[in-house]
Amino acid sequence: MLGRRAALCLVYGMHALAFGLFALWAEPPGLFLSALLFGISAWSIPAIMAATCGDLLGPTLAPAGIGFITLFFGIGQAFGPGLAGMLAEAYSSLAPAFLLAAAIALCGAIGCTFLPATSRARSR
Protein backbone atom coordinates (compact mmCIF):
# COMPACT_ATOMS: atom_id res chain seq x y z
CA MET A 1 0.00 0.00 0.00
CA LEU A 2 1.19 3.49 -0.85
CA GLY A 3 1.34 5.73 2.21
CA ARG A 4 0.13 9.30 2.32
CA ARG A 5 3.65 10.75 2.17
CA ALA A 6 4.54 8.72 -0.92
CA ALA A 7 1.17 9.48 -2.52
CA LEU A 8 1.67 13.22 -2.07
CA CYS A 9 5.20 13.03 -3.46
CA LEU A 10 3.90 11.12 -6.45
CA VAL A 11 1.01 13.51 -7.10
CA TYR A 12 3.15 16.63 -6.78
CA GLY A 13 5.76 15.00 -9.00
CA MET A 14 3.09 14.24 -11.59
CA HIS A 15 1.97 17.86 -11.45
CA ALA A 16 5.54 19.12 -11.87
CA LEU A 17 5.95 16.87 -14.91
CA ALA A 18 2.57 17.91 -16.35
CA PHE A 19 3.34 21.63 -15.98
CA GLY A 20 6.85 21.22 -17.34
CA LEU A 21 5.62 19.26 -20.35
CA PHE A 22 3.00 21.91 -21.06
CA ALA A 23 5.69 24.61 -21.00
CA LEU A 24 8.38 22.79 -22.95
CA TRP A 25 6.62 20.42 -25.36
CA ALA A 26 3.84 22.39 -27.06
CA GLU A 27 3.17 19.69 -29.64
CA PRO A 28 -0.01 17.58 -29.47
CA PRO A 29 1.71 14.53 -27.86
CA GLY A 30 3.25 16.70 -25.14
CA LEU A 31 0.02 18.55 -24.48
CA PHE A 32 -1.93 15.28 -24.37
CA LEU A 33 0.54 13.72 -21.93
CA SER A 34 0.46 16.88 -19.81
CA ALA A 35 -3.34 16.83 -19.69
CA LEU A 36 -3.38 13.12 -18.90
CA LEU A 37 -0.93 13.46 -15.99
CA PHE A 38 -2.76 16.44 -14.58
CA GLY A 39 -6.19 14.90 -15.11
CA ILE A 40 -5.48 11.69 -13.24
CA SER A 41 -4.02 13.48 -10.24
CA ALA A 42 -5.52 16.95 -10.05
CA TRP A 43 -8.15 16.51 -7.37
CA SER A 44 -6.34 14.02 -5.18
CA ILE A 45 -4.25 16.50 -3.18
CA PRO A 46 -7.09 17.93 -1.03
CA ALA A 47 -8.32 14.43 -0.16
CA ILE A 48 -4.84 13.16 0.73
CA MET A 49 -4.14 16.30 2.77
CA ALA A 50 -7.42 15.94 4.65
CA ALA A 51 -6.54 12.36 5.55
CA THR A 52 -3.04 13.43 6.53
CA CYS A 53 -4.44 16.13 8.82
CA GLY A 54 -6.54 13.46 10.48
CA ASP A 55 -3.49 11.25 10.91
CA LEU A 56 -1.22 13.96 12.27
CA LEU A 57 -3.66 16.04 14.32
CA GLY A 58 -6.30 13.58 15.43
CA PRO A 59 -10.06 13.87 15.03
CA THR A 60 -10.45 16.96 17.20
CA LEU A 61 -7.88 19.19 15.48
CA ALA A 62 -8.15 17.78 11.94
CA PRO A 63 -10.79 20.34 10.83
CA ALA A 64 -8.57 23.21 12.01
CA GLY A 65 -5.62 21.71 10.14
CA ILE A 66 -7.67 21.32 6.98
CA GLY A 67 -8.79 24.94 7.27
CA PHE A 68 -5.21 26.09 7.74
CA ILE A 69 -3.88 24.31 4.66
CA THR A 70 -6.94 25.41 2.67
CA LEU A 71 -5.98 29.00 3.47
CA PHE A 72 -2.66 28.45 1.69
CA PHE A 73 -4.31 26.67 -1.24
CA GLY A 74 -6.55 29.74 -1.54
CA ILE A 75 -3.64 32.19 -1.40
CA GLY A 76 -1.97 30.34 -4.27
CA GLN A 77 -5.19 30.26 -6.25
CA ALA A 78 -5.74 33.98 -5.67
CA PHE A 79 -2.27 35.21 -6.56
CA GLY A 80 -1.23 32.56 -9.10
CA PRO A 81 -3.22 33.86 -12.08
CA GLY A 82 -1.98 37.43 -11.60
CA LEU A 83 1.62 36.29 -11.34
CA ALA A 84 1.16 34.07 -14.40
CA GLY A 85 -0.27 37.04 -16.28
CA MET A 86 2.69 39.22 -15.36
CA LEU A 87 5.12 36.52 -16.47
CA ALA A 88 3.19 35.99 -19.71
CA GLU A 89 3.26 39.70 -20.45
CA ALA A 90 6.95 40.03 -19.62
CA TYR A 91 8.01 37.01 -21.70
CA SER A 92 5.24 36.99 -24.34
CA SER A 93 4.58 33.37 -23.41
CA LEU A 94 2.90 31.33 -20.71
CA ALA A 95 5.85 28.91 -20.66
CA PRO A 96 7.67 30.73 -17.81
CA ALA A 97 4.50 30.65 -15.70
CA PHE A 98 4.14 26.91 -16.25
CA LEU A 99 7.84 26.38 -15.50
CA LEU A 100 7.36 28.29 -12.24
CA ALA A 101 4.34 26.11 -11.45
CA ALA A 102 6.46 23.02 -12.19
CA ALA A 103 9.19 24.26 -9.84
CA ILE A 104 6.67 24.96 -7.07
CA ALA A 105 5.08 21.52 -7.52
CA LEU A 106 8.56 19.96 -7.38
CA CYS A 107 9.20 21.85 -4.13
CA GLY A 108 5.93 20.38 -2.85
CA ALA A 109 7.08 16.88 -3.77
CA ILE A 110 10.39 17.43 -1.99
CA GLY A 111 8.68 19.03 1.00
CA CYS A 112 6.38 16.03 1.37
CA THR A 113 9.38 13.79 1.94
CA PHE A 114 9.69 15.48 5.34
CA LEU A 115 6.21 14.43 6.46
CA PRO A 116 6.20 11.77 9.17
CA ALA A 117 6.00 8.24 7.78
CA THR A 118 3.79 6.96 10.57
CA SER A 119 0.57 8.19 12.06
CA ARG A 120 0.74 10.35 15.16
CA ALA A 121 -3.01 10.66 15.54
CA ARG A 122 -4.10 11.86 18.92
CA SER A 123 -7.57 11.71 20.30
CA ARG A 124 -8.54 14.74 22.32
Residue, then its C-alpha position, 0 to 999 in steps of 0.5 A: m500500500l502506498g502511504r500518504r507521504a509517498a502518494l503526495c510526493l507522487v502527485y506533486g511529482m506528476h503535477a511538476l511533470a505535467f506543468g513542465l511538459f506543457a511549458l516545454w513540449a507544445e506539440p499535441p503529444g506533449l500537451f496530451l501527456s500533460a493533460l493526462l498526468f494532470g487529469i489523473s491526479a488533479w483533485s487528489i491532493p485535497a483528499i490526501m491532505a485531509a486524511t493526513c491532517g486526520d493522521l497527524l492532528g487527530p479527530t479533534l484538530a483535523p478540521a482546524g488543520i484542513g482549514f489552515i492548509t486550505l488558506f494556503f491553497g486559496i492564497g496560491q489560487a488567488f495570486g497565481p493567475g496574476l503572477a502568471g499574467m505578469l510573467a506571460e506579459a513580460y516574456s510573451s509566453l505562458a511557458p515561464a509561468f508553467l515552469l514556475a508552477a512546475a518548480i513549485a510543484l517539485c518543491g511540494a514533492i520534496g517538501c512532502t518527503f519530510l512528512p512523518a512516515t507513521s501516524r501520530a493521531r491523537s484523540r482529544 
